[in-house]
Amino acid sequence: MSKYTIRVFTGEVFGSGTSNRIYINLIGTISNSGHQQLKTLTGFWAGSEQIFTVHCKSDIGDLLLVELEAKSPSYMEFIDDEWFCSKIIVTTPQDVSMLFPCHRWISCNEKLFLRDAVAMLKAKDTAPELLAHRHENLKRRCQNFKWSIYAPGLPHIVLAESPTELPPEVRFSFTKDKEYRFSLGAVFMKLKLESPAKDTWDSIEDVGGISFEKTKTYEYVQKNWKKDDFFGYQFLNGVNPMMIKRCSEIPENFPVTNDMVKSSLPKTGTLEKEIEKGNIFLCDYKRLSGLQGNEINKKKQYLAAPLCLLFSTPQGKLIPIAIQLNQEPGARNPIFLPSDSQTDWLLAKIFVRNAEFNEHELNFHLLQTHLLGEVFTVAMMRNLPSCHPLFKLLVPHTRYNLQINIMARMRLVSVNGIFSQFTAIGNESMTTFMKRAASSLTYSSLCLPDNIKERGVEKIPNYYYRDDGLALWDIIFNFVHGIMSFYYTDEAVQNDKELQAWLTEILENGLPDNNEAGFPKSFGNVEELSKFVTMVIFTVSVQHAAVNNGQFDFGGWMPNYPSALRCPPPSCKGDTTNDCILATLPDVKTTLKEMATLYLLSRESSDQYPLGYYPEVLFSEETPQQLMAQFEKALRILEKKIETRNKKLDLPYTYLNPKNVDNSIAI
């Protein structure tokens, strides 16, 4: 008779335990142990580790799989007391310990087959039982994770109308769900109690009267938002550091002359000379051109499609030097300058900041992180079995993404959501805008080193997003390349059908109408694979942190980041007054909804998993574990470097400090 020692670990999150009866069956190359109950008087409680013994009448051979089954006790026949099993460790009669990761919920009368933590490519799986497990694993996932069309021309989404339709393994923890609901209720109750009984703000200063928890950055923005150098700073290190590009020539539809901007340039400089030196930059919001504004509270709202020219000064500051509020030049579309009246110039900048709101929230945030992250996740679930090394590497970076996105589609970008009710772009124009953004998205724009070169912003000073982002890209790439090199040769990459199928589904469902995006059609070697996987991890961790975490910091002070504007762009100079600006800014209700939404979207969760934190042990081999330790060490070194730099800054750039970057899109 053979004796196996079984250590059973129950998850620590609230509700992980169960009073169900748990049965185990050890499946080997020769036979199996038969179903045996793991008997316990106390049940399986959250956070517990319990030890059992399984006796086998005969030799079962090499252990391949662990089968778990949950059954209700007779007194709970009609209640499904789900159990979250984190892992099983089996010690064989030969005193060899084998780790079987689980990390998922098990329902009553459900059978779950686990294989050990050694990552395995299909070409190296020889046992028929393991190949069958691999096949069944993907078959179940393909049934649970199906594609659906969000809107023609946009990335496809998971087929689920609400979070309850998702498999339990990808849903929020109980703690996170309750915390989110409590925060949501508390914030909107606060607004209800504190909302001023008026439509229009009496003064801009009144906006600061709502008592949210205001960060130091929020207070800095409130104090400095009118200043040109801070306006320029936000293109580099604000909530959207992705729009700015080096200007190699002035666009034909933006007829800025040297005489217009000479007062903003050095005495000996000209526009042509500064362009040649690489000191002139452009932000072009042409994707907003021609879109119709929404109606809020039965009042027409307005959109602009600005062009904004900026100058990088010898002192290392970035300042705006010319703004045109729509794409077609003409007498009714003047070019606004810093030399104009303060109110004219401020209103022009406010229209640019509203354009920033739309580009940031819908393109760089929703489309390029949330929706693409969903594509990466669903494709992974459907094509990479749990034993695949790439699944083990990527699954921590998909945590909560699907539920977050479903909630966003329900509450933010639905027909009756926040964007439809409280933004100038509204629902119909929002979809048109996002299709335009998707059609212009490229693979290189998602790969930060390539993107920085394409935008010509390699040398612009004080671009902390670039500096921290490139450092993180390199750290992630070295980690990914190490893992991929351990499991793959170039030939193995080419022959891995599961891997290639994952890429194919991403291409088919990510940008279905964009054939010129430049994504690889297949993986030919380890280097190509490592770059693509780095892009995936960077997108859902670093890039999401860059465009998400500062939303309330920079947008909570509404005049700096208005979601809607109630008057059309000015068609002439000299008529703007302070009353005009107040009449243009969002009404009180819209302002409060915007502030509350940005506040919730920026809140750090209590169960945050920072970049490089892998509490679920999925790899048992020594080399991947060493690489993970090196990855974490490199992140800690960068963390100290960033914190040392930030001590010297009036406004520290903290969003890409590794400890502030989530492993996944979890908010």
C-alpha positions in Angstrom: 0.0 0.0 0.0 1.3 3.5 -1.0 0.8 6.5 1.2 0.5 10.1 -0.1 0.4 13.2 2.2 -1.9 15.9 1.0 -1.6 19.5 2.1 -4.7 21.5 1.2 -4.6 25.4 1.2 -7.8 27.4 1.3 -7.7 31.0 0.0 -7.6 33.9 2.4 -10.3 36.1 0.9 -13.6 36.4 2.7 -15.9 33.5 1.9 -13.2 31.2 0.7 -14.0 28.5 3.1 -16.7 25.8 2.8 -18.6 23.2 4.7 -18.9 21.0 1.6 -17.4 17.6 1.5 -14.3 17.5 -0.6 -13.1 14.4 -2.4 -9.7 13.8 -4.0 -8.5 11.4 -6.6 -4.8 11.0 -7.5 -4.3 10.0 -11.1 -1.1 8.4 -12.1 0.4 6.8 -15.2 -0.7 3.3 -14.1 -3.9 3.8 -12.2 -5.5 6.1 -9.6 -6.2 6.3 -5.9 -10.0 6.3 -6.3 -12.1 9.1 -4.8 -11.4 9.5 -1.1 -13.0 12.1 1.2 -10.7 14.6 2.9 -12.4 14.3 6.3 -12.3 17.2 8.6 -14.5 18.1 11.6 -14.1 21.9 11.1 -14.6 22.2 7.4 -12.2 24.2 5.2 -11.9 27.7 6.6 -10.4 30.8 4.9 -6.7 30.9 5.1 -6.3 27.4 6.4 -3.7 24.7 5.6 -4.8 21.2 6.4 -3.0 17.9 6.1 -4.6 14.6 5.0 -3.4 11.1 4.0 -4.5 9.2 1.0 -3.8 5.5 0.8 -3.5 3.7 -2.5 -3.9 -0.1 -2.6 -1.4 -0.4 -5.5 1.2 1.6 -7.3 -0.4 4.3 -9.4 2.8 5.2 -11.2 4.0 8.7 -11.7 1.5 11.3 -10.4 0.0 13.3 -13.2 -3.2 14.9 -12.0 -5.2 15.7 -8.9 -9.0 15.5 -9.2 -11.1 17.5 -6.7 -14.8 17.3 -6.3 -17.1 19.1 -3.9 -20.4 17.7 -2.6 -23.0 19.3 -0.3 -23.6 17.6 3.0 -27.2 16.3 3.4 -28.2 19.2 5.7 -27.2 21.7 3.0 -28.5 19.9 0.0 -29.9 23.0 -1.8 -27.1 25.4 -0.9 -23.9 25.8 -2.9 -21.2 26.7 -0.5 -18.4 27.5 -3.0 -14.9 26.8 -2.0 -11.8 28.7 -3.1 -8.9 26.3 -3.2 -5.5 28.1 -3.6 -3.3 25.0 -4.0 -2.6 21.4 -3.2 0.8 20.0 -2.3 1.2 16.3 -2.6 4.1 14.4 -1.1 4.6 11.0 -2.8 5.8 7.8 -1.2 9.3 8.6 -2.6 9.2 11.8 -0.4 8.9 14.1 -3.5 6.7 17.2 -3.0 4.6 18.3 -6.0 2.7 21.6 -6.2 -0.7 21.7 -7.9 -1.8 25.3 -8.3 -5.6 25.9 -8.2 -6.5 29.5 -7.3 -10.2 29.2 -8.3 -13.6 28.6 -6.9 -15.1 25.1 -6.9 -18.9 24.7 -6.8 -21.0 21.8 -5.6 -20.9 18.6 -7.8 -18.1 20.2 -9.9 -15.0 18.2 -10.8 -11.7 20.0 -11.2 -8.5 18.4 -12.5 -5.2 20.0 -11.5 -1.8 19.4 -12.9 1.5 20.2 -11.2 3.1 23.6 -11.5 5.8 22.7 -14.0 5.1 24.8 -17.1 4.8 22.7 -20.2 4.6 23.3 -23.9 2.3 21.0 -25.8 5.1 19.6 -27.9 6.7 18.2 -24.6 3.4 16.8 -23.2 3.6 13.0 -23.9 1.2 11.4 -21.4 -2.3 10.9 -23.0 -3.9 11.9 -19.7 -2.1 15.3 -19.7 -2.9 15.9 -23.4 -6.5 15.2 -22.6 -6.4 17.5 -19.6 -4.9 20.2 -21.8 -7.7 19.8 -24.4 -10.5 19.8 -21.7 -9.0 22.9 -20.0 -9.3 24.9 -23.2 -12.7 23.4 -24.1 -14.1 24.6 -20.8 -12.6 28.0 -21.2 -13.9 28.4 -24.7 -17.4 27.7 -23.4 -16.9 30.2 -20.5 -15.2 33.0 -22.4 -16.8 33.9 -25.7 -16.4 36.9 -27.9 -19.0 39.6 -28.5 -19.1 42.7 -30.6 -19.0 46.0 -28.7 -19.4 48.2 -31.7 -18.2 47.8 -35.3 -14.6 48.9 -35.7 -13.8 48.6 -32.0 -12.1 45.8 -30.1 -14.3 42.8 -29.4 -15.3 42.1 -25.8 -16.2 39.2 -23.6 -19.8 37.9 -23.9 -21.3 38.9 -20.6 -23.9 41.6 -19.8 -23.1 41.8 -16.1 -20.3 40.6 -13.8 -22.4 37.8 -12.5 -22.2 36.1 -15.9 -18.4 35.8 -15.6 -16.8 32.6 -14.3 -16.0 33.0 -10.6 -12.3 32.7 -11.3 -12.1 36.2 -12.9 -14.6 38.1 -10.7 -13.9 40.6 -7.9 -13.1 39.2 -4.5 -15.8 39.7 -1.9 -13.7 42.4 -0.2 -13.1 44.4 -3.4 -16.8 44.2 -4.4 -18.1 45.4 -1.1 -15.4 48.1 -0.8 -16.3 49.4 -4.3 -20.0 49.5 -3.5 -19.4 51.3 -0.2 -17.2 53.9 -1.9 -19.7 54.4 -4.7 -22.6 54.9 -2.3 -20.6 57.1 0.1 -19.3 59.5 -2.6 -22.7 60.1 -4.2 -24.4 60.5 -0.8 -21.8 63.1 0.0 -22.6 64.9 -3.3 -26.3 64.8 -2.6 -25.8 66.5 0.8 -23.2 69.1 -0.4 -24.5 70.0 -3.8 -25.1 73.8 -4.2 -28.7 74.7 -5.1 -27.8 76.4 -8.3 -27.0 75.7 -11.9 -23.9 77.9 -12.7 -21.0 78.5 -10.5 -20.8 82.1 -9.1 -17.1 82.1 -9.4 -14.3 79.6 -10.4 -13.2 79.5 -6.8 -16.5 78.1 -5.7 -15.6 74.8 -7.5 -13.1 74.1 -4.6 -15.9 74.2 -2.0 -16.8 70.5 -2.3 -14.9 68.7 0.4 -13.4 65.6 -1.3 -10.1 64.4 0.0 -7.8 66.7 -1.9 -4.3 65.5 -2.7 -1.2 67.7 -2.8 -1.3 67.5 -6.6 -4.9 68.6 -6.7 -4.0 71.6 -4.6 -1.0 72.4 -6.8 -3.3 72.2 -9.9 -5.9 74.4 -8.3 -3.2 77.0 -7.6 -1.3 76.8 -11.0 -3.9 75.7 -13.6 -3.9 79.1 -15.4 -0.1 79.3 -15.8 1.3 78.6 -19.3 4.2 76.5 -18.0 1.9 74.2 -16.0 -0.4 73.9 -19.0 2.6 72.7 -21.0 3.8 70.5 -18.1 0.6 68.4 -18.3 1.4 67.3 -21.8 4.5 65.6 -20.4 3.6 64.4 -17.0 -0.1 64.9 -16.6 -2.9 62.3 -16.9 -2.3 62.1 -20.7 1.4 62.2 -21.7 0.7 60.7 -25.1 -0.5 63.5 -27.4 2.6 65.6 -27.8 4.7 65.3 -30.9 7.8 67.1 -32.3 6.7 69.5 -35.0 9.0 69.3 -38.1 6.9 71.7 -40.1 3.8 73.9 -39.4 0.7 72.1 -40.7 -1.0 73.9 -43.7 -4.3 74.2 -41.7 -2.5 75.9 -38.8 -1.0 79.1 -40.4 1.1 80.2 -37.5 3.7 82.9 -38.5 6.9 83.9 -36.9 5.5 87.4 -36.2 2.7 85.8 -34.2 4.9 83.9 -31.8 8.2 85.9 -31.7 7.4 87.3 -28.3 7.3 83.8 -26.9 10.7 82.8 -28.5 14.2 83.8 -27.6 15.2 87.3 -28.9 17.6 85.7 -31.5 15.2 82.9 -32.3 12.7 82.4 -35.0 10.0 79.8 -35.5 11.9 78.2 -38.3 15.1 78.0 -36.3 13.4 76.5 -33.2 11.7 73.9 -35.4 15.1 73.0 -36.8 16.5 72.7 -33.3 13.7 70.4 -32.3 12.2 72.8 -29.8 8.7 73.1 -31.3 6.0 70.6 -30.5 2.4 70.0 -31.6 -0.8 68.6 -30.2 -3.4 68.0 -32.8 -6.9 66.9 -31.8 -8.2 66.3 -35.3 -10.0 63.1 -34.3 -12.6 65.4 -32.7 -13.3 67.3 -35.9 -16.9 67.5 -37.1 -18.4 65.7 -34.1 -21.6 67.1 -32.7 -21.9 68.1 -29.1 -24.2 66.4 -26.6 -27.2 67.8 -24.7 -27.0 68.0 -20.9 -30.1 69.0 -19.0 -31.6 70.0 -22.3 -28.8 72.4 -23.0 -26.5 72.1 -26.1 -22.8 71.3 -25.4 -19.9 72.1 -27.7 -16.7 70.4 -28.9 -13.6 71.8 -30.5 -10.8 70.0 -32.4 -7.8 72.2 -31.5 -4.3 72.5 -32.7 -1.9 73.6 -30.0 1.7 74.7 -30.7 4.3 74.5 -27.8 7.8 75.7 -27.3 10.4 74.0 -25.1 12.3 76.9 -23.6 16.0 77.1 -22.8 15.1 76.8 -19.1 13.5 73.4 -19.8 9.9 74.5 -19.6 7.2 73.7 -22.1 4.8 76.5 -22.9 1.9 77.0 -25.4 2.6 79.7 -28.0 -0.4 79.3 -30.3 -3.9 77.7 -30.2 -6.4 77.3 -33.1 -9.7 75.8 -31.8 -10.8 74.1 -35.0 -9.2 72.4 -37.9 -10.2 74.7 -40.8 -8.4 78.1 -40.7 -10.3 81.3 -41.4 -11.5 84.6 -40.1 -14.0 82.9 -37.8 -11.4 80.5 -36.4 -8.6 82.8 -35.1 -5.2 81.7 -33.8 -5.1 82.6 -30.1 -1.8 83.8 -28.6 -0.3 84.4 -25.1 -0.2 88.1 -26.1 -4.0 88.2 -26.4 -6.1 89.2 -23.4 -5.9 87.0 -20.4 -9.5 85.9 -20.7 -9.2 85.1 -24.5 -6.1 83.0 -23.9 -7.5 81.2 -20.8 -10.7 80.3 -22.7 -8.7 78.9 -25.6 -6.6 76.8 -23.2 -9.9 75.5 -21.5 -11.1 74.3 -24.9 -7.8 72.4 -25.3 -8.2 70.9 -21.9 -11.7 69.7 -22.8 -10.2 68.1 -26.0 -7.7 66.5 -23.7 -10.5 65.0 -21.6 -12.0 63.2 -24.6 -8.7 62.0 -26.1 -7.4 60.8 -22.7 -10.5 59.1 -21.4 -11.8 57.5 -24.6 -8.6 56.8 -26.6 -5.6 56.5 -24.4 -7.4 55.2 -21.3 -10.5 53.2 -22.4 -9.5 52.0 -25.8 -5.7 51.6 -25.5 -5.6 50.0 -22.0 -9.0 48.7 -20.9 -10.4 47.4 -24.2 -7.1 46.0 -25.5 -6.4 44.5 -22.1 -9.8 42.7 -22.4 -8.8 41.3 -25.8 -5.4 40.0 -24.4 -7.3 38.4 -21.5 -10.1 36.7 -23.4 -7.6 35.4 -26.1 -5.4 34.1 -23.3 -8.2 32.3 -21.6 -9.4 30.7 -24.9 -6.0 29.6 -26.2 -3.5 29.0 -23.5 -4.1 26.2 -21.0 -3.2 26.7 -17.4 0.1 24.7 -17.8 1.4 26.9 -20.6 4.3 29.0 -19.5 2.8 32.1 -21.1 -0.5 31.6 -19.3 1.4 31.4 -16.0 3.3 34.6 -16.8 0.3 36.6 -18.0 -2.6 35.5 -15.8 -1.6 37.8 -12.8 -1.7 40.7 -15.3 -5.4 40.0 -16.2 -6.8 40.1 -12.6 -10.2 41.9 -12.5 -9.9 43.3 -16.0 -13.0 41.7 -17.3 -15.3 42.7 -14.4 -13.9 46.3 -14.4 -14.7 46.6 -18.1 -18.2 45.2 -17.8 -18.9 47.7 -15.0 -17.5 50.5 -17.2 -19.8 49.6 -20.0 -22.7 49.5 -17.7 -22.1 52.7 -15.8 -19.7 54.9 -17.8 -20.1 54.4 -21.5 -23.6 52.9 -21.8 -26.5 54.8 -23.4 -27.5 56.0 -19.9 -24.1 56.2 -18.4 -21.9 59.0 -17.2 -20.5 59.8 -20.6 -23.9 60.0 -22.2 -25.3 62.2 -19.5 -22.4 64.4 -18.4 -19.9 64.9 -21.2 -19.9 67.2 -24.2 -19.1 64.3 -26.5 -22.1 62.2 -25.5 -22.8 58.6 -26.7 -23.1 58.8 -30.4 -20.1 61.1 -31.0 -18.1 59.0 -28.5 -18.5 55.9 -30.7 -17.5 57.7 -33.8 -14.5 59.2 -32.0 -13.4 55.8 -30.7 -13.6 54.2 -34.2 -11.4 56.9 -35.5 -8.9 56.3 -32.7 -9.0 52.5 -33.3 -8.4 53.0 -37.0 -5.2 54.9 -36.3 -3.8 52.7 -33.6 -0.5 51.0 -34.4 1.6 48.3 -32.7 4.5 50.7 -32.5 2.3 53.2 -30.6 1.9 50.6 -27.9 5.6 49.8 -27.6 7.0 52.8 -25.7 10.5 52.9 -27.1 9.1 52.9 -30.6 6.4 55.4 -29.7 8.9 57.9 -28.1 11.0 57.8 -31.3 8.0 58.2 -33.6 6.7 61.2 -31.7 10.2 62.7 -31.6 10.2 63.3 -27.9 13.5 61.6 -27.0 15.2 64.8 -25.8 12.5 67.0 -24.5 13.6 67.9 -20.9 11.7 66.9 -17.7 9.6 64.3 -19.4 9.3 62.0 -16.4 6.7 59.7 -17.9 9.1 58.9 -20.7 12.1 58.3 -18.3 10.2 56.2 -15.9 8.2 54.4 -18.6 11.3 53.4 -20.6 13.0 52.2 -17.4 10.0 50.0 -16.7 9.8 48.8 -20.3 13.4 47.6 -20.1 12.9 45.9 -16.7 9.8 44.1 -17.9 11.4 43.1 -21.2 14.5 41.6 -19.4 12.1 39.6 -17.2 9.9 38.4 -20.0 12.9 37.6 -22.3 14.4 35.5 -19.5 11.2 33.5 -19.0 10.6 33.0 -22.7 14.2 32.0 -23.4 14.0 29.4 -20.6 11.0 27.6 -22.3 11.5 28.4 -26.0 13.9 28.2 -28.9 13.1 30.1 -32.0 11.9 26.8 -33.6 9.7 26.0 -30.6 8.1 29.5 -30.9 7.3 28.9 -34.5 5.8 25.4 -33.8 3.7 26.3 -30.8 0.2 26.2 -32.2 -1.4 27.4 -28.9 0.8 30.4 -28.8 0.2 31.3 -32.5 -3.6 30.8 -32.0 -3.4 33.3 -29.1 -1.9 35.9 -31.4 -4.3 35.1 -34.2 -7.3 35.7 -31.9 -5.8 39.0 -30.7 -5.4 40.2 -34.3 -8.9 39.1 -35.3 -10.7 40.6 -32.2 -8.4 43.5 -31.2 -8.5 45.8 -34.2 -10.8 44.0 -36.7 -11.0 46.9 -39.2 -7.4 48.1 -39.0 -5.2 46.0 -41.2 -2.4 48.6 -41.3 -1.7 48.5 -37.5 1.6 46.7 -38.0 1.1 43.9 -35.5 3.1 40.7 -36.1 1.0 38.2 -38.0 2.9 35.3 -36.3 5.8 34.9 -33.9 9.0 33.8 -35.6 11.5 33.9 -32.7 12.0 34.5 -29.0 12.9 38.1 -29.5 9.6 39.0 -31.3 7.6 37.0 -28.8 9.3 38.8 -25.9 8.7 42.2 -27.3 5.0 41.4 -27.8 4.5 40.0 -24.4 6.3 43.0 -22.9 3.9 45.2 -24.7 0.9 43.3 -23.3 2.2 43.5 -19.7 3.3 47.1 -20.1 -0.1 48.1 -21.5 -2.2 46.6 -18.6 0.2 47.7 -15.8 2.5 50.6 -16.5 0.5 52.4 -19.2 -2.8 52.0 -17.3 -1.2 53.5 -14.2 0.1 56.4 -16.2 -3.3 57.3 -17.6 -5.5 56.3 -14.7 -3.9 57.1 -11.3 -3.8 60.9 -11.7 -7.3 61.4 -12.9 -8.6 63.1 -9.8 -5.2 64.8 -9.1 -5.4 66.7 -12.5 -9.1 66.5 -13.2 -10.7 66.9 -9.8 -10.2 70.7 -10.2 -12.8 70.9 -13.0 -11.6 74.1 -14.8 -8.4 72.3 -15.6 -10.2 69.3 -17.1 -13.8 70.1 -18.0 -15.9 67.2 -19.3 -18.3 69.5 -21.1 -18.5 73.1 -22.4 -21.8 75.0 -22.7 -20.8 77.7 -25.2 -19.2 77.3 -28.7 -15.5 78.0 -29.3 -15.0 81.8 -29.6 -15.0 83.0 -33.2 -13.2 86.2 -32.6 -10.8 87.9 -30.2 -11.5 90.5 -27.6 -15.0 89.6 -26.5 -14.2 87.0 -23.7 -15.0 88.1 -20.1 -14.8 86.2 -16.8 -18.6 85.8 -17.1 -18.1 84.2 -20.5 -15.7 81.6 -19.0 -18.2 80.8 -16.2 -21.0 80.4 -18.7 -18.8 78.1 -20.8 -17.7 75.8 -18.0 -19.9 72.8 -17.0 -22.9 73.4 -14.8 -22.8 72.5 -11.1 -24.4 69.1 -11.4 -22.1 68.1 -14.3 -19.1 69.3 -12.4 -20.0 67.2 -9.3 -20.6 64.1 -11.3 -17.3 64.5 -13.1 -15.4 65.0 -9.8 -17.1 62.0 -8.1 -16.3 59.7 -11.1 -12.7 60.7 -11.3 -12.3 60.4 -7.5 -13.7 56.8 -7.6 -11.6 55.9 -10.7 -8.4 57.1 -9.0 -8.9 55.4 -5.6 -6.3 52.7 -4.6 -8.0 49.4 -3.7 -7.2 47.7 -0.4 -6.3 44.5 -2.2 -3.9 46.1 -4.8 -1.3 43.8 -6.3 1.6 46.1 -7.3 3.8 45.3 -10.3 6.0 42.3 -9.6 3.9 41.0 -6.8 3.0 37.4 -7.5 1.4 35.8 -4.4 0.1 32.9 -6.3 2.9 30.4 -7.0 2.4 29.2 -10.5 5.9 28.3 -11.5 7.7 25.5 -9.6 11.0 25.6 -11.6 14.0 27.3 -10.1 14.9 29.5 -13.1 11.5 31.3 -13.4 11.4 31.8 -9.6 14.9 33.4 -9.7 13.9 35.6 -12.6 10.8 36.8 -10.6 13.1 37.6 -7.7 15.4 39.6 -10.0 12.4 41.4 -11.5 11.2 42.5 -8.1 14.7 43.6 -7.1 15.1 45.7 -10.3 11.7 47.3 -9.5 12.8 48.2 -6.0 16.0 49.8 -7.3 14.0 51.9 -9.8 11.6 52.8 -7.0 14.4 54.3 -4.9 15.8 56.2 -7.9 12.4 57.7 -8.7 11.8 58.7 -5.0 15.3 60.4 -4.9 14.5 62.4 -8.0 11.0 63.4 -6.7 12.4 64.9 -3.6 13.9 67.7 -5.8 10.7 68.4 -7.7 8.0 71.0 -6.8 5.5 68.5 -8.2 6.7 64.9 -7.8 5.8 62.5 -10.6 4.7 59.4 -8.7 2.4 57.5 -11.1 5.1 55.2 -12.5 6.8 54.5 -9.2 6.6 50.7 -9.3 4.8 50.5 -5.9 2.0 52.7 -7.4 1.7 50.5 -10.6 -0.9 47.7 -10.4 -0.1 44.3 -11.9 -3.3 44.6 -13.9 -6.2 46.8 -14.8 -8.0 46.4 -11.4 -9.7 49.8 -11.3 
